[in-house]
Amino acid sequence: MMKQHETALLELQDVSFGYNKSTNVFEHVSFAVRAGEFISLLGPNGAGKTSLIRVLSGVYTPSRGVALLQGKNLRHWPRKETARMVAVVPQELSTPFSYTVRELIELGRTPYLQPMRLGLLSKEDNDEVERAIELSGLQSYASRIFQELSGGERQRVIIAVALAQQPRALLLDEPTSHLDIRYQIETLELLQKLHAETGLTVFASMHDLNLAARYFPRLILFNHGVALDGPPSAALRPEILKKIYQVDIQVGVQRGSSYLSVVSPSEKEKPSSGSNAKKIAAHVVAGGGTGDLVMRAMAELGIPFSIGAVNIGDSDTTLAESLAEQIITEPPYAPVSQSSADLTLAAMLTAENIIICPIPIGSGNAALLDTALRAIASGAKIWLYEPQLAQQNDSAAQEANVLDLVSRRDYSADKAGISQYRQLLRSGAVIVSEVGVITAAILAQSEVTVF
């Protein structure tokens, strides 16, 4: 979420666009792109993705609403200034002449050329061309003819042309289309690297749902309007994808991967044989995204788990709907009720392993820690997952560090959360900072069958 007074780098406010007055390609589109975000735009052919990118770049003018660049209407930005802020990478680039790679990348400096220099590059221009070549890994291609390159190599050059503009945002129109899987991955790895190393804002339209979920933390599902805007766990839901693509799509975490994937309905994983195949091995106490890594790791290894109580609409609840065997829920913002606490205790006792994630503690969920204390008294094993904690051999120092972390997120009356954690530690709860320690221990238990 944007901070109240934060100005978006790019923003659309109730934007509609059409090529004529009678028909709109898309309508009532509103969303903001913060500086440094890494976003994928997903939707079927003909959904209006290319038109949307052209509106975001200022090439097209909305028929309704306003497109903003740093809070200012794009219509009021001079074209050269816009090109210095936003660079567009098209699906393909046709060149009428036999440009070398370097000559083509030099064209990216056009927004900075001074008329009095008759198009000649300055030292600063040449330095930026070299930087774009280096960032794109094209040092050995600089003297090659662009038309002689493969599709994947050409895409890398087109990205380098955009980088030479020194933009703050890179808008890409289906950068992996027409590429084989090797070059699709290389292109996305390059974009991820550029984003990490330079802070470049990336907004890319895509077709491949699996690749988008693997690389992009924010997905915008689009079909003549925004259908959903959120993380892969929220966006890649069968009912939403069916509405957009008009086909049944199965979503889950495939074995060997910690990322959500989509497959055809005929490719659903077959249930494993064995009486213990669906035995719940762990119960997760989470909320607010604190259980994301734990749930993905267990799903990857095929460890059945339950979770709760969590509020409907919480990001952990949304992810759990795709991964968990059982979810105990409460309405949005509601505290944990006695009935949910009882269901949670039953789940904890059935699972025998309880993983408490670093949740903020307040009056609404403190009951979950009391429930865990009741479960540990009945023989359940408690794991206190603290990913921010550095593992230490000194158990006393380790416990002190845990209590310090808890105190920072304990908003309960009289700091009840710290007291509950102290009791959990005295009762034998185990502190871990790595999910792998938990999953390895669960898999080592003879009664757990991985499917």
C-alpha positions, 0 to 999 in steps of 0.5 A: 500500500502507498503511504498517504502522502507518497506520490506514485511514479505512474498512476491511472485515475478512472482511465478509459481509452478507445480508438473512437468515441463509440467503443472503449478498449478498456474502461474505469482503470485505476491503479498506481505504480510506485517507484521501484516496483516489479509488476506484471500485467496479465490477460488474454489476447485482445484484453487491451494490455498494449493500449494500456502500456501506451497510455501509461507511457503517454503515447495515447491520451485517455478518452476519460480520466487522467494518466499521471507521471510523478503526480503531473498529467502526462499530457503536460509533460514534454515528450523528451522529458517523458522519454527520460523518465519512462522507456517502452520496450516493444514486442519487436523492433524493425530496423531498415538499416544494418545497424550494429548493436552499439549503433542501435543502443546509441539511439536510446540517447536521442532524448538527451541530444542537443540540436547544436551538436547535430546529433553527435554523442557527448562523453556522457552519452557514450558513457551511458551507452557503455553502461547500458551495454554492460548492464545488458551483458552485451559486451561481446555483441556490440559490433554485431549486426542487429538483424543477424541476432537470435530472437532472445539476443535481439530482445536483450538489445531492445532492453539496452536501447531503453536503458540508454534513456536512463529511465526510472520506469521500464514498460515492456509489452510482452517481452517474452513472446515469440521466445523459446523457454531459454530466452524467456527465462534469460530475459526475465532474469535480466529484468530481475537483475536490473531491478535489484541492482538499479532500483528500476521500476518494471511494468511488463505485460505477460501471457505466461501465468507461471513465469509471471507468478515466479518472477513478479510479486505483484500481478494485475489481471486485466481484461478491458479493466482491472479484474484483480491487483495483488500478489500471486497468492491472491491473483492466481485463483481458479475462479478468477482465472476462469472468469478472465480466460474462460477456461478451467485452470488448476492452481497449486504448488507443484512438487519441487517448487515454492511458487504457485503454478497453473496447470490444466484440470487434467493435470491435477496431482493424484492423491497418494496411497497409504492410510497416513497420506492426508494426516495433518503433520503441522498446524500453523499460527500466522497472519499478515503474511508471516506464514507465507514462507512456511506454507510454501515450504511445506507445500513444496515438500508435500507436508499436509498442514492446517492453519488458524485461526486467521481472518478472512481476507488476510494474505495468509488466509488467501494463500492457505486456501490454495495450500492448506488441508484445513483453515480455521477462519474468523470474519475480517478484523474479528478477534479469535472467538472461543469456538475458533480457539477450540477448533484450533486446539483440536487441530494443534493436538491432531497435528502434533507440530505447531509452528508459531510465526512472528505474528503481531500480538494483540487482544484479537489473537492473544488467545492463540498463544494460550491455545498453544500453551494448552496444546504443549501441555498435552505433548504437542511440539512447538516451533517458534519461527523467528526468521530475523533471528541469528542462530546462536549456541547460547540458549539463554542469549537466544531466548533473550533475543526472541523476547526482544523481538516479541516485545517489538510486536506485542501490542497486547494489554500489559505485554501479555504476549511476552509472558506467553512466549516465556511460558512457551519457552519454559515448556520446551518450545524450540526456537528456529530461524530457518524453515528447513529445520522445521520441515526436516524434523517433520519429515523425519517423523515416521508417521508422516507420509509425503505425497 
